[in-house]
Each structure stands twice: as structure tokens, then as C-alpha cells.
Amino acid sequence: MLLIKIYKNVVSRNFMLFALLLVLTFVAGTTSAQQKKRVEILQAESLEQSQEIANAQRLINNVIIRHQDILMYCDSAYTYEGTNRVDAFGNVHINQADTLHLYARKVYYDGDRSFAQAINNVKLVNTEMTLYTDTLDYDMNLNVGYYDCFGKIVDSTNTLTSKVGKYYLDDNTAHFTDSVVGFSHKYTINSEDLRYNTQTEVIFFKGPTTIRDSVNTLYAEDGWYNTQSGEADLTLRPMVFNETQSIQARQISYNQENGDGYAIGNVHIEDFDNRTIIKGNSVIYNDLNETATASDSAVFISYNETDSLFLHADTLKSIPDTIEGENLVMAYYGVRFFRTDVQGICDSLMYYTKDSLVELHNNPVIWSDQHQLSANYIEMIQHTNAPNEMHLMKNSFIISKQDSGRFDQIKGKDMIGYIINGKLNNIDVDGNGQTLYYARDKEAVIGLNRAESSNIAIRFKEGKIHSIAFQKQPEGQLKPILKLDESEKTLPGFEWKINLRPLSKNDIFWRPEKKDVSPEQDVVTEQ
């Protein structure tokens, strides 16, 4: 029992000694830390004990105070016994580690929290930028300054202002919110929330943001903008526009210096001067050269007060024409187009906006009312104060449907057709002309008339052949209906391709190999 008591006493004494050593060590460490953080008065012309504030002393004229890596200069200051607080007044200048300078009329400094509040004519300067505001809170542990009473950050090229802002000195970034405005000689920006890196000079923004450069206005609600290169990536409701055109998409990448851009997702490019629209899911464009290439569900629209042309192809390209302000639109592979008065297909197409000229290449087919026109090559010319023209070159063939089993037909080398009020009015055939049409009296069809002549002039009335003029004596005959064989009802090369005809503006995307269309259905629908 005695041994046990002795053992317990020894353990108890050792524990108390150990606890005492811990307390002494903690006190010593705390004292050392407090001494390390102690505010030092390096200079003042006079020092006096404050009569108004207990435990405070006032420093007057040419005051210099040091705390850790901070030097503070001011006209006068209050220091407080037992704390590392300093209230500085008049031409206050804080220099932190020779890299940051804070200027103000007043600064309330708390060294224990490494925190300073600067008031009145505040200026924060580091190697990258200068911040101006009226009141700034500065956390010296985190190296973060923030304001909520309007401020301005200026670097070598940019100026940004906002009602609320934070500047992260270690990251060289600033976060601006509420009434943000930025500008330089290259751009202006308006936003509600953006971040700016003073080293890379790149702006990241969220929320409605408008950027104006020397060429365009950019709008988006998420993305970034390089203030030096003019590059931008706009990712939420983006739009790029100027006085002559606009671009909208799900995402737009843009470079102001060279004009290059890339848009994806429901792209809509509109040319206001030429009244044209290009759509697609993928568009590459150059804003300076005014070129655009669209693919993936590409659509070209030419609109006016009375009607609009809707055209689809695998690839669409728009480039400036030789005449300033006019465009040339090129469509490649699988072209299908629709307008209420004319529809067509071809392999490739060129459209000159100035001349209203459309060139259709590689076995084009055009439908107008009940007429089908085909050739190796076709030109369509739209005149303002004259009949529109169709030029059919080589292997020209016109088929006019009369009813479910009867077709008037015209064949020749070249043809020129004239369209008035959306209807085929007359055709001039030049070379190897052949006609096959149903002759009628007042009551019914009386027979099938076949005639051949090198040059033929044909007039239409209500969609039917009304009169034919032959420049040379024709070779032909009129054969009664009941004596006709099936082979006699068509000219060589006859092919009624109604299954390929676009019937509406939405039908320009349709491409099955076969489509059954009843006689009542092979008419166009409204737009």
C-alpha cells in the first residue's frame, strides 16, 4: 500500500510539472507572438497622451509606424496601449513589402486581425493596376481589397468601374458586380458581374453583358473576352451584330483583330442590306470579309415584302460579290428550295443578290404551278419591272400536267421562259424543238398533237398551251385520243419527278427516294 501511495504521488507531481511546462510554453509562445506583432513607432515630431481616449497616445507630424512587413506614413495617428491598432489621419500611405501601396485620407488599421479600412480618396497600387474608391476594406492576410460604394480599377490599357468590387492581389484578379462599366481605346463593356485578370487582361462575365468594339456589338450572358486581342467566347444567348448584319447561335467564338468567327447550335446570320438569312448548326464566318460558310441543316432565306425563298443544301457559302455591298451565295450538294411561285432541286446553285440571278447546275429541276422544267443548266432571273426569266440550257424539257394521265410536253436544245405574276406565260425554244400537247375544242380534248420545228414560240393560258408559232414549217400530226398507244403519249426523255418537289418551306429537308403523291396533292402549300 505504501508503494502504491508513493507511486501515485510521483505521477501526480510529474503530471502537474508537465502541465506547468505546457502553460509556460503557451505563455512564452503567446508573448513571443505578441512581441512579434507589436506596432513600432519609428518617427513622430511629438507624442502626447490623449486626454479624450483612455489608453491612447497621439502622434503628430511626419509619423512613421511599422508593423511586421508594413510601413505606415501619415500626418497624425492614434495608437492604443495593449493592442496593435492604429488610427491614421492625413496623407496616409501604407507600404506592404514594397509591392503594395495604399493611400487615403484616413485608415483604421487593426494589426491583430491584419485588417485595414481606408476612407476618402482611397488609392490601392500594385505592380499590375491601381484601384480608386472612397472606402476600401483590405484583408492583409488574404491580400483582398473590397468596396461597395463605387470604385475604379485602372491598368496599362483598361479601366473598369462598378458599385461593388473585390480585388485579389495574389491572383491578380478583380471581381466586379452591380453597374459594371469597362473601356479602353478598343472597346466598351457593360455588365452586372465580371471578373478581370490584370495580367492576361481577359474578362470573364456572367449575366447580361454588352461589349462594343470598333466593328461590332457583342452580347451574351456568359463567356469571356480578351481585351487585347479582341477574342471572345460567348456561351449563353450570344449575339454579334452591327448596322448591316447580325449573328445569333448557342455559342459564338469571335476574334475582332482578324474578324474570324465560329458559331454552333441554331445559328442565324442575317444580312439586312441584302435581305438574306443563313441558318445552320455550324457556321464559320469572317466579319471583316463578310464571308460565311454554313453546314449541318444549312438554310438560306431571301425575303422581301411579298414572298421569301427558302433553300437547303449540305453546305452554304456567302461571299461579297464584285459589286460593293452585294453578296454571292453558293449552295453545294443536294440543293432543294421553295418559294410559293417556284420550287426546285439541283446539285449546286449560285445566287447573285445584286442581279437577282440564280444559277442551277447539274441536272436541275424546277416546278412552277403545274409545270416541271428541267435541263442540264438553268438560270433564273428576277426583274423588278419586267417578267421574270428562266433560261434552260441543253436538253431542255418542260412538262405541264393537265390531269392524272395527260401531260403537255415541250423539248428542245435551249429555252427561255417568261413568268408573269408567278405563272409561266410563254416559252421560246431555240433548236431541235418538239411539242406534244393535247388539242381541245370548247367541250373536250380531241386529240394529241405532235409537232417538230427547230424554233418554236409557245404561249400559255391558265396553265395550258394556248398557241404555238413555228418559225419553220413543222412536221407533225394530230392523233385522236382513242387511237393513242401509251408510248405515243410522251416524248423521249420524259420523266415526271413530282415525288421530288418541295411542297412547303419545311419540305426542303425531305429526301427519301420515293414519295407517293396523289394528283390532288402535287401542289404547293402556303409558307
WOFEN-V456937 format. One record per residue. N is the residue number from 1. RES is the residue in three letters. SS is DSSP state (H for helix, E for strand, L for the rest). NEAR is the number of other C-alpha atoms within 10 Angstrom. Layout:
n->{N/N}
res->{RES/RES}
ss->{SS/SS}
near->{NEAR/NEAR}
This chain:
n->{1/2/3/4/5/6/7/8/9/10/11/12/13/14/15/16/17/18/19/20/21/22/23/24/25/26/27/28/29/30/31/32/33/34/35/36/37/38/39/40/41/42/43/44/45/46/47/48/49/50/51/52/53/54/55/56/57/58/59/60/61/62/63/64/65/66/67/68/69/70/71/72/73/74/75/76/77/78/79/80/81/82/83/84/85/86/87/88/89/90/91/92/93/94/95/96/97/98/99/100/101/102/103/104/105/106/107/108/109/110/111/112/113/114/115/116/117/118/119/120/121/122/123/124/125/126/127/128/129/130/131/132/133/134/135/136/137/138/139/140/141/142/143/144/145/146/147/148/149/150/151/152/153/154/155/156/157/158/159/160/161/162/163/164/165/166/167/168/169/170/171/172/173/174/175/176/177/178/179/180/181/182/183/184/185/186/187/188/189/190/191/192/193/194/195/196/197/198/199/200/201/202/203/204/205/206/207/208/209/210/211/212/213/214/215/216/217/218/219/220/221/222/223/224/225/226/227/228/229/230/231/232/233/234/235/236/237/238/239/240/241/242/243/244/245/246/247/248/249/250/251/252/253/254/255/256/257/258/259/260/261/262/263/264/265/266/267/268/269/270/271/272/273/274/275/276/277/278/279/280/281/282/283/284/285/286/287/288/289/290/291/292/293/294/295/296/297/298/299/300/301/302/303/304/305/306/307/308/309/310/311/312/313/314/315/316/317/318/319/320/321/322/323/324/325/326/327/328/329/330/331/332/333/334/335/336/337/338/339/340/341/342/343/344/345/346/347/348/349/350/351/352/353/354/355/356/357/358/359/360/361/362/363/364/365/366/367/368/369/370/371/372/373/374/375/376/377/378/379/380/381/382/383/384/385/386/387/388/389/390/391/392/393/394/395/396/397/398/399/400/401/402/403/404/405/406/407/408/409/410/411/412/413/414/415/416/417/418/419/420/421/422/423/424/425/426/427/428/429/430/431/432/433/434/435/436/437/438/439/440/441/442/443/444/445/446/447/448/449/450/451/452/453/454/455/456/457/458/459/460/461/462/463/464/465/466/467/468/469/470/471/472/473/474/475/476/477/478/479/480/481/482/483/484/485/486/487/488/489/490/491/492/493/494/495/496/497/498/499/500/501/502/503/504/505/506/507/508/509/510/511/512/513/514/515/516/517/518/519/520/521/522/523/524/525/526/527}
res->{MET/LEU/LEU/ILE/LYS/ILE/TYR/LYS/ASN/VAL/VAL/SER/ARG/ASN/PHE/MET/LEU/PHE/ALA/LEU/LEU/LEU/VAL/LEU/THR/PHE/VAL/ALA/GLY/THR/THR/SER/ALA/GLN/GLN/LYS/LYS/ARG/VAL/GLU/ILE/LEU/GLN/ALA/GLU/SER/LEU/GLU/GLN/SER/GLN/GLU/ILE/ALA/ASN/ALA/GLN/ARG/LEU/ILE/ASN/ASN/VAL/ILE/ILE/ARG/HIS/GLN/ASP/ILE/LEU/MET/TYR/CYS/ASP/SER/ALA/TYR/THR/TYR/GLU/GLY/THR/ASN/ARG/VAL/ASP/ALA/PHE/GLY/ASN/VAL/HIS/ILE/ASN/GLN/ALA/ASP/THR/LEU/HIS/LEU/TYR/ALA/ARG/LYS/VAL/TYR/TYR/ASP/GLY/ASP/ARG/SER/PHE/ALA/GLN/ALA/ILE/ASN/ASN/VAL/LYS/LEU/VAL/ASN/THR/GLU/MET/THR/LEU/TYR/THR/ASP/THR/LEU/ASP/TYR/ASP/MET/ASN/LEU/ASN/VAL/GLY/TYR/TYR/ASP/CYS/PHE/GLY/LYS/ILE/VAL/ASP/SER/THR/ASN/THR/LEU/THR/SER/LYS/VAL/GLY/LYS/TYR/TYR/LEU/ASP/ASP/ASN/THR/ALA/HIS/PHE/THR/ASP/SER/VAL/VAL/GLY/PHE/SER/HIS/LYS/TYR/THR/ILE/ASN/SER/GLU/ASP/LEU/ARG/TYR/ASN/THR/GLN/THR/GLU/VAL/ILE/PHE/PHE/LYS/GLY/PRO/THR/THR/ILE/ARG/ASP/SER/VAL/ASN/THR/LEU/TYR/ALA/GLU/ASP/GLY/TRP/TYR/ASN/THR/GLN/SER/GLY/GLU/ALA/ASP/LEU/THR/LEU/ARG/PRO/MET/VAL/PHE/ASN/GLU/THR/GLN/SER/ILE/GLN/ALA/ARG/GLN/ILE/SER/TYR/ASN/GLN/GLU/ASN/GLY/ASP/GLY/TYR/ALA/ILE/GLY/ASN/VAL/HIS/ILE/GLU/ASP/PHE/ASP/ASN/ARG/THR/ILE/ILE/LYS/GLY/ASN/SER/VAL/ILE/TYR/ASN/ASP/LEU/ASN/GLU/THR/ALA/THR/ALA/SER/ASP/SER/ALA/VAL/PHE/ILE/SER/TYR/ASN/GLU/THR/ASP/SER/LEU/PHE/LEU/HIS/ALA/ASP/THR/LEU/LYS/SER/ILE/PRO/ASP/THR/ILE/GLU/GLY/GLU/ASN/LEU/VAL/MET/ALA/TYR/TYR/GLY/VAL/ARG/PHE/PHE/ARG/THR/ASP/VAL/GLN/GLY/ILE/CYS/ASP/SER/LEU/MET/TYR/TYR/THR/LYS/ASP/SER/LEU/VAL/GLU/LEU/HIS/ASN/ASN/PRO/VAL/ILE/TRP/SER/ASP/GLN/HIS/GLN/LEU/SER/ALA/ASN/TYR/ILE/GLU/MET/ILE/GLN/HIS/THR/ASN/ALA/PRO/ASN/GLU/MET/HIS/LEU/MET/LYS/ASN/SER/PHE/ILE/ILE/SER/LYS/GLN/ASP/SER/GLY/ARG/PHE/ASP/GLN/ILE/LYS/GLY/LYS/ASP/MET/ILE/GLY/TYR/ILE/ILE/ASN/GLY/LYS/LEU/ASN/ASN/ILE/ASP/VAL/ASP/GLY/ASN/GLY/GLN/THR/LEU/TYR/TYR/ALA/ARG/ASP/LYS/GLU/ALA/VAL/ILE/GLY/LEU/ASN/ARG/ALA/GLU/SER/SER/ASN/ILE/ALA/ILE/ARG/PHE/LYS/GLU/GLY/LYS/ILE/HIS/SER/ILE/ALA/PHE/GLN/LYS/GLN/PRO/GLU/GLY/GLN/LEU/LYS/PRO/ILE/LEU/LYS/LEU/ASP/GLU/SER/GLU/LYS/THR/LEU/PRO/GLY/PHE/GLU/TRP/LYS/ILE/ASN/LEU/ARG/PRO/LEU/SER/LYS/ASN/ASP/ILE/PHE/TRP/ARG/PRO/GLU/LYS/LYS/ASP/VAL/SER/PRO/GLU/GLN/ASP/VAL/VAL/THR/GLU/GLN}
ss->{L/H/H/H/H/H/H/H/H/H/H/H/H/H/H/H/H/H/H/H/H/H/H/H/H/H/H/H/H/H/H/H/H/H/H/H/L/L/L/E/E/E/E/L/L/E/E/E/E/L/L/L/L/L/L/E/E/E/E/E/E/E/E/E/E/E/E/L/L/E/E/E/E/E/E/E/E/E/E/E/L/L/L/L/E/E/E/E/E/E/E/E/E/E/E/E/L/L/L/E/E/E/E/E/E/E/E/E/E/E/L/L/L/L/E/E/E/E/E/E/E/E/E/E/E/L/L/L/L/E/E/E/E/E/E/E/E/E/E/L/L/L/L/E/E/E/E/L/L/L/E/E/E/E/L/L/L/L/E/E/E/E/L/E/E/E/E/E/L/L/L/L/E/E/E/E/E/E/E/E/E/E/E/L/L/L/E/E/E/E/E/E/E/E/E/E/E/L/L/L/L/E/E/E/E/E/E/E/E/E/E/E/E/L/L/L/E/E/E/E/E/E/E/E/E/E/L/L/L/L/E/E/E/E/L/L/L/E/E/E/E/L/L/L/E/E/E/E/E/L/E/E/E/E/E/L/L/L/L/E/E/E/E/E/E/E/E/E/E/E/E/L/L/L/L/E/E/E/E/E/E/E/E/E/E/E/L/L/L/L/E/E/E/E/E/L/L/L/E/E/E/E/E/L/L/L/L/E/E/E/E/E/L/L/E/E/E/E/E/E/L/L/L/L/L/L/E/E/E/E/E/E/E/E/E/E/E/E/E/L/L/E/E/E/E/E/E/E/E/E/E/E/L/L/L/L/E/E/E/E/E/E/E/E/E/E/E/E/L/L/E/E/E/E/E/E/E/E/E/E/E/L/L/L/L/L/L/E/E/E/E/E/E/E/E/E/E/E/E/E/E/E/E/L/L/E/E/E/E/E/E/E/E/E/E/E/E/E/E/E/L/L/E/E/E/E/E/E/E/E/E/E/E/E/E/E/E/E/E/E/L/L/L/L/E/E/E/E/E/E/E/E/E/E/E/E/E/E/E/E/E/L/L/E/E/E/E/E/E/E/L/L/L/L/E/E/E/E/E/L/H/H/H/L/L/H/H/H/H/L/L/L/L/L/L/L/L/H/H/H/L/L/L/L/H/H/H/H/H/L/L/L/L/L/L/L/L/L/L/L/L/L/L/L/L/L/L}
near->{6/7/8/9/10/11/11/12/12/12/12/12/11/12/12/12/12/12/12/12/12/12/12/12/12/12/12/12/12/12/12/12/11/15/10/11/17/18/22/14/14/12/16/19/11/12/16/11/14/15/10/8/11/10/13/17/18/19/25/18/16/13/22/21/21/19/17/13/9/17/18/24/24/26/19/23/26/20/23/17/10/11/15/19/21/20/19/27/21/16/16/24/24/24/17/18/11/11/9/16/19/22/24/26/19/23/29/18/21/16/19/13/12/17/19/22/20/24/20/15/15/23/23/22/19/16/12/14/18/18/23/21/25/18/22/28/18/22/17/16/9/12/15/18/21/22/22/18/13/19/24/22/24/19/17/11/14/19/17/21/23/26/18/20/26/20/23/16/19/9/12/17/21/22/19/30/21/16/14/22/22/19/19/16/9/16/18/19/20/20/23/19/22/24/19/23/18/22/12/12/19/20/21/18/23/18/14/16/21/18/20/18/17/10/17/18/18/23/23/25/20/20/22/21/23/18/22/16/14/17/19/22/21/24/20/18/15/24/24/25/18/15/11/12/19/18/23/22/25/17/23/27/20/23/18/22/12/14/18/19/20/19/28/21/16/18/25/23/25/21/18/13/12/17/15/20/19/26/26/25/18/20/28/18/22/18/22/12/12/16/18/21/22/28/20/17/17/25/27/26/19/18/14/10/5/5/12/18/19/24/27/30/27/19/22/29/21/21/17/17/14/10/9/8/13/15/23/20/22/20/27/18/16/17/24/31/27/27/23/20/17/18/25/24/28/25/18/22/25/19/20/18/19/15/13/13/17/20/19/25/20/15/15/23/26/25/24/21/18/19/20/23/23/25/25/19/20/27/19/20/18/15/12/8/6/10/18/20/19/23/20/26/19/16/17/24/28/26/25/22/19/15/11/9/8/15/22/23/24/27/27/26/20/23/28/19/22/20/18/12/9/14/20/25/21/19/23/20/24/19/16/16/24/23/23/23/23/24/19/13/8/6/6/9/12/16/19/23/19/23/20/21/21/17/21/25/18/18/18/15/12/9/17/19/20/14/11/16/14/16/11/11/11/17/10/14/13/15/16/14/15/9/10/12/9/7/8/13/20/19/18/9/9/15/12/13/13/20/16/21/26/27/24/19/23/14/17/24/19/14/14/8/7/8/12/10/13/11/12/8/11/16/19/21/12/9/14}
